[in-house]
Structures are given as structure tokens and as C-alpha cells.
Amino acid sequence: MKTQYYAASSLDGFIATPDDSLDWLLQFGGVEGTSYPSFIRDVGALAMGSSTYEWIIRNNVKPGTEEEQSWPYDQPAWIFTSRTLITLPGADVRFVSGDVRCIHQQMIEAANGKNIWIVGGGDLAGQFYDAGLLDELIIQITSVTLGKGKPLFPREIIHPPLRLVSVTAFGEAFAELRYVVPFLRHEMGEVFTF
């Protein structure tokens, strides 16, 4: 079981434009032909920030419109927010706030041996990293640059660096980089890097 940050990024390191648009990414079509179908099969729980949740509501679910869809995930989802957000009938969505360490154990139990996916944003993934709870980054680098926007992973990681374990090309637009986060966990909750 791993806690993974799986995300798409522009070549210059942004996951969304300043106004949270993903049009730059959606131009490439659906997830067919990427690692997503096999990745999601191994996911047992999700975590996302409020901006990611609201983007999914606005662009995928579209409640109250003729194009309304159901919540796209079967797995339970923890939404980290300090605001009151709309709830969706039938969706296993849990609104939480505060330290990610307090919620991580609940996610492990719900995942039932499967992986935990940090859907986004980058700062939430960074909070899991800060707490020593992030095991892997799986980043789909796309063939566009944005110049500015929401950063992929707003953390400094220098010593020790992330460990690259694979690079895979998907079509002419995506290169998937898979990194292991070099943490060593100890039973007393202390985190040491190696």
C-alpha cells in the first residue's frame, strides 16, 4: 500500500492556470492510452483539496444541468477544506480540515490494503510530504507550457532527492515520471530521510 500523488503537469511545472482551468490538458482527450486505468484499479481512497473538488463538480458532475453526471469515483474521498462545500447524493465524500496526519489513518483503513491517491492540489500533496506520508509521485508531463499557474508541488526537495524509478512515453504529448520519496518511517512517528 502506498500514498501516491498522481497528477498531470505542464512542462514548466503547473497543474492548472491561475483561474484553475485545465483546458490546456483536456485538449489531449481522455485517459485512454495513459496509465490511469491501471493506476485507479489499485486505489482504495482519495484525498483532494477544495479547489480540486469544486473543479470536478463544475466540469464533470455539473449538478442541476442537462449534462449532469454522477460523482466519478467509487472510492471514499476526503476533501480537505476550511469552507462549506456542496454535497453530492450517493457520493462517499468526507469533508475534513486540519493536519493530514490525523486523517491518514482513516484513509488507510478505508483503502483496505489498496493505495491512497492524493488527487490534488500540489500544496495538499506537499502537506502529506511534510508529514512523511507521501511514498510516490507519478507525474504526467505534457507538451505545453503555461508560464504561470498553480504549482505542481510547491516544496523544496534537495537532500535527499527524489529517486526516479521509471520514465514512460504515452503518445506524442505525455512523459510519465515515477519517483519514490526517500523517507524512512519509524514506529514512534519520527521521520528520517536517507
N, C-alpha and C positions, 0 to 999 in steps of 0.2 A: 504494500500500500504506500502511495506517495501523495504528497501535496504538490500540485503542479500548476504553474502559471502558463497557460496555453493561449497565445494571442497572435494577432496579425499586426505588423508594424510597417510603416513606410521605411524606405531605405535610410532616411535621416532620423529615425527613431521616434516616430509619433504613432499613437494608436487611434487618434481622432483629430479632426480640425479643432480650432479654438471653440467653435459652436457645436461640438460633439457630432459632426457629420462623419459618416462612413462611406459617402458616395464614391470616394477615391478607391475604396476596397470593393464595393459592390459592383463596380464596372467589370470585375473579373468573373462574375456569375456565382453559382452556388458552390457548395463544399465538395461536390463530386470531383474526383481526381486529386483530392488532398488527403492528408492523414486523419482528418476529422472523423469520418465514420468509424474507423478502428479505435481512435482515441476515446470517443464518447461511450463506446461499449464498456470501457473499463472504469467509467466514472460513477461513483456512488453518491456524491454530494457536491454541491456547488456553493461558491461564495462570490458575491459581487457587491459593488458599491451602488449607491442610489442613482448615479448618472447612467451606469450601465443598465440597471433595471428599468429606468424611465425610457432609455433608448429602445429597449426590447418592447416595452408597452406601446410606444409611439409607432415604431416601424415594423414590428412583427405581429403583435397581438391586435392592435388597432381597435380597442373596445368601442362599441357604440356605432361602428361604421358598417357599411355593406361588406367590407373586406375583413371583418373580424375573424381572428384565428384564436385557437386555444394556446395556452402557455406552452412554449416549445420543449420543456424539459419534464421528464418523468421523475428525475431525482429531486430530493428535497433541496431547497435553495435558501441560504442565509443571506439576507440583504442588509448590509452594514449602512446605517443611515442615522442621522440625527433629526430627520424630518418625518412627518406623517405622509405616507405614500398610499396610493390606491391599492386595494387588494383585488385579487382575481379569483372568482369562484372556481373551485376544483384544483387550484394550483397549490402545491405544497411549498409555500413561501413563508419564511420566518424573518420578521424584522428585528434586528439587533443593533446595539451600539456598544462602543467601548473597546476594550482590549481584545484583540483577536485570540489571544491565548485562552481566554475564558470560554470562547465559543468552539475552539478547535476540537476539544474532546467530544462535544456533542456531535460534531460533523463526522469524526472518526467512527463513533458508534452507529450513526445513521448510514454511513457508507458501507458498513458490513463487509469490510475487507477489500473494497474497491478504492479507487483513487479519489482524491478531493481536487476539484478543479477551481482555481481562482480565475474566474471569468474576466474580471477587470473591476476597476481600472488599475493603472500602474501603481498608484500610491497604495491601494489596498494590498496588492501583491508585495509591495515594499514593506508593509506592516507585518505580513507573515514572515518575510525575510528577516526583519529586525528582531522578531521573536524567536528566530531559529527554527521556524516551522515550514519553511519552503524547501522542497527537495529538488525541484527540477524546473527549468524554464524551457518551453518549447515555443519558439518564435518563428512565425511565417513572415519572412522579409519579402515585401513586394517591390515591384519595379517602378515605384513612384517616389517622389519627394514632396513634402508638404511645406517645408520652410519654417513652420511653427505649428503648434497644436498641443495636444495632451501627450505628455511623455510616456514612452513605453514602460520605463522602470526608473523612477526618479530616486535612485540610490547610488552611492559610490561603492563599488566593489573592486578593490585593487589587490589586497593581500588577505587571504589567498584569492586568486582569480577564479572565476567560474571555470569548470572543466568541460570542454567541448567533447561530446561523445558521438555526435553524428551530424552530417550535413546531407540533405536530400533535396534534389530539384523536383519541383512539380510544375510541369509545363514551362512556358517561357516567362512567367511572371513571379513565381514563388521559389524561394530557397528556405527550407526549414532547417533551423539551427536548434539543436537539442543540447542543453547544458545541465550538468549536475552542479548543485550548490554545495560547496565544500564545508559542511557542518558536521560536527561530531556531537551527538546528544548524550547526556549523562542522566542517570535516574533522578538526581536531585534537582533537575530543572536547569542546571548550568549548561551553557552552550560554549563550546570551544571550537575554533576553526583549525583546520590543518592544511 
